[in-house]
Amino acid sequence: MRDMAPGVARAAGRVAEAFGAGNRLYACGNGGSACDAMHLVEELVARYKRDRPGLPAHHLLDAPTLTCWSNDYEFDTAFSRQVEAMGRAGDVLVAISTSGNSRNVLRAARAARERGMLVLGLSGRDGGALRELCDELLVVPAQATERIQEGHITLIHLLCELVELTLFPESA
């Protein structure tokens, strides 16, 4: 993963730039990736390592919203519906999928692109279909889901640390 450092730094810079411009970050994923999306958001809203103001981040995993939309319509559009409702040009969507082929994550990425949002993907294997929908894609060089997920949490921590250092250098 060391070879990913330039991409991680570039992605973190773009996320920090979005926050600096007053934009928000949204994150989504399924299963373990859903937990990673929640972890990313809590590190941004609360803090990662430094005492600093909270950053406007939200995961698209609110249970009532997910189950309401999925029950009345379909699960494949549960994330994209939320992007349509809340996402604005300049916001960031972090789309997490170990395979890069989760249908509901892909639809969210498409909806984000249509709104002029920055799409940052976290994937594994060959990046899957997510590769074509991302402005920045960080692909963990692994095939096994558990190794990819371990890589994702490392990437999430690096992104949070770099965003904090960029936006709040005085608290370093």
NORWOCOR-V681397 format. One record per residue. N is the residue number from 1. RES is the residue in one letter. PHI is phi in degrees with one decimal (none if undefined). PSI is psi in whole degrees, -180 to 180 (999 if undefined). Layout:
BEGIN
[[N/RES/PHI/PSI] [N/RES/PHI/PSI]]
END
This chain:
BEGIN
[[1/M/none/-14] [2/R/-55.0/-36] [3/D/-65.9/-14] [4/M/-82.2/-8] [5/A/-51.9/-47] [6/P/-61.0/-39] [7/G/-67.3/-39] [8/V/-64.0/-46] [9/A/-62.5/-42] [10/R/-64.4/-46] [11/A/-62.3/-45] [12/A/-61.6/-40] [13/G/-61.9/-40] [14/R/-70.3/-37] [15/V/-65.9/-45] [16/A/-61.1/-40] [17/E/-61.6/-42] [18/A/-63.5/-46] [19/F/-61.3/-43] [20/G/-60.6/-27] [21/A/-88.7/4] [22/G/88.4/15] [23/N/-90.3/173] [24/R/-114.4/163] [25/L/-119.9/137] [26/Y/-122.4/149] [27/A/-139.6/146] [28/C/-149.7/159] [29/G/178.4/175] [30/N/-118.5/148] [31/G/58.8/-126] [32/G/-61.1/-33] [33/S/-68.8/-30] [34/A/-64.3/-43] [35/C/-63.4/-39] [36/D/-64.4/-40] [37/A/-61.7/-43] [38/M/-64.6/-41] [39/H/-63.6/-44] [40/L/-56.4/-49] [41/V/-63.6/-44] [42/E/-66.0/-33] [43/E/-67.7/-33] [44/L/-79.3/-43] [45/V/-70.7/-47] [46/A/-83.0/-79] [47/R/179.8/156] [48/Y/-97.3/-75] [49/K/-119.1/-21] [50/R/-115.6/144] [51/D/-72.9/121] [52/R/-163.7/167] [53/P/-61.5/151] [54/G/-68.8/152] [55/L/-107.4/142] [56/P/-74.9/97] [57/A/-134.6/148] [58/H/-149.1/134] [59/H/-91.2/152] [60/L/-94.6/41] [61/L/-121.3/23] [62/D/-61.5/118] [63/A/-57.9/-48] [64/P/-61.2/-40] [65/T/-66.1/-47] [66/L/-59.8/-47] [67/T/-75.1/-34] [68/C/-61.4/-54] [69/W/-63.9/-44] [70/S/-65.1/-38] [71/N/-69.9/-44] [72/D/-80.9/-27] [73/Y/-126.8/-92] [74/E/-163.3/153] [75/F/-69.2/-32] [76/D/-60.9/-22] [77/T/-112.4/12] [78/A/-64.4/-36] [79/F/-81.5/-41] [80/S/-63.7/-35] [81/R/-60.6/-41] [82/Q/-69.6/-37] [83/V/-62.0/-43] [84/E/-61.4/-38] [85/A/-76.6/-35] [86/M/-117.1/-28] [87/G/-71.1/141] [88/R/-131.8/158] [89/A/-53.0/134] [90/G/94.8/-20] [91/D/-69.0/171] [92/V/-120.6/136] [93/L/-112.9/124] [94/V/-99.8/111] [95/A/-104.3/116] [96/I/-113.1/124] [97/S/-153.9/118] [98/T/-60.9/-35] [99/S/-88.5/-24] [100/G/78.6/11] [101/N/-127.3/14] [102/S/-68.5/120] [103/R/-57.2/-43] [104/N/-71.1/-31] [105/V/-71.7/-41] [106/L/-62.0/-42] [107/R/-65.2/-38] [108/A/-63.3/-42] [109/A/-63.3/-41] [110/R/-62.8/-44] [111/A/-63.0/-39] [112/A/-64.9/-44] [113/R/-61.3/-40] [114/E/-61.9/-26] [115/R/-95.1/1] [116/G/78.4/25] [117/M/-85.9/154] [118/L/-77.2/128] [119/V/-109.8/117] [120/L/-109.5/118] [121/G/-104.7/144] [122/L/-119.0/122] [123/S/-143.7/-172] [124/G/-145.0/-165] [125/R/52.1/-119] [126/D/-104.8/9] [127/G/91.6/-19] [128/G/58.5/-160] [129/A/-68.1/-19] [130/L/-61.3/-29] [131/R/-51.7/-41] [132/E/-78.5/-11] [133/L/-107.9/-1] [134/C/-105.1/143] [135/D/-78.6/-35] [136/E/-135.3/131] [137/L/-129.9/126] [138/L/-108.2/109] [139/V/-104.4/115] [140/V/-69.7/127] [141/P/-77.8/72] [142/A/-150.7/162] [143/Q/-106.7/-31] [144/A/-79.3/130] [145/T/-53.9/-44] [146/E/-65.2/-35] [147/R/-69.7/-39] [148/I/-63.1/-45] [149/Q/-63.2/-39] [150/E/-63.1/-40] [151/G/-65.2/-40] [152/H/-62.0/-42] [153/I/-66.2/-35] [154/T/-64.6/-45] [155/L/-61.9/-41] [156/I/-60.7/-45] [157/H/-64.6/-40] [158/L/-64.0/-44] [159/L/-59.5/-46] [160/C/-62.4/-44] [161/E/-64.2/-44] [162/L/-67.9/-37] [163/V/-63.8/-45] [164/E/-60.6/-46] [165/L/-62.4/-37] [166/T/-71.7/-47] [167/L/-84.1/-27] [168/F/-133.3/59] [169/P/-62.5/-27] [170/E/-68.9/-20] [171/S/-93.4/2] [172/A/-71.7/999]]
END
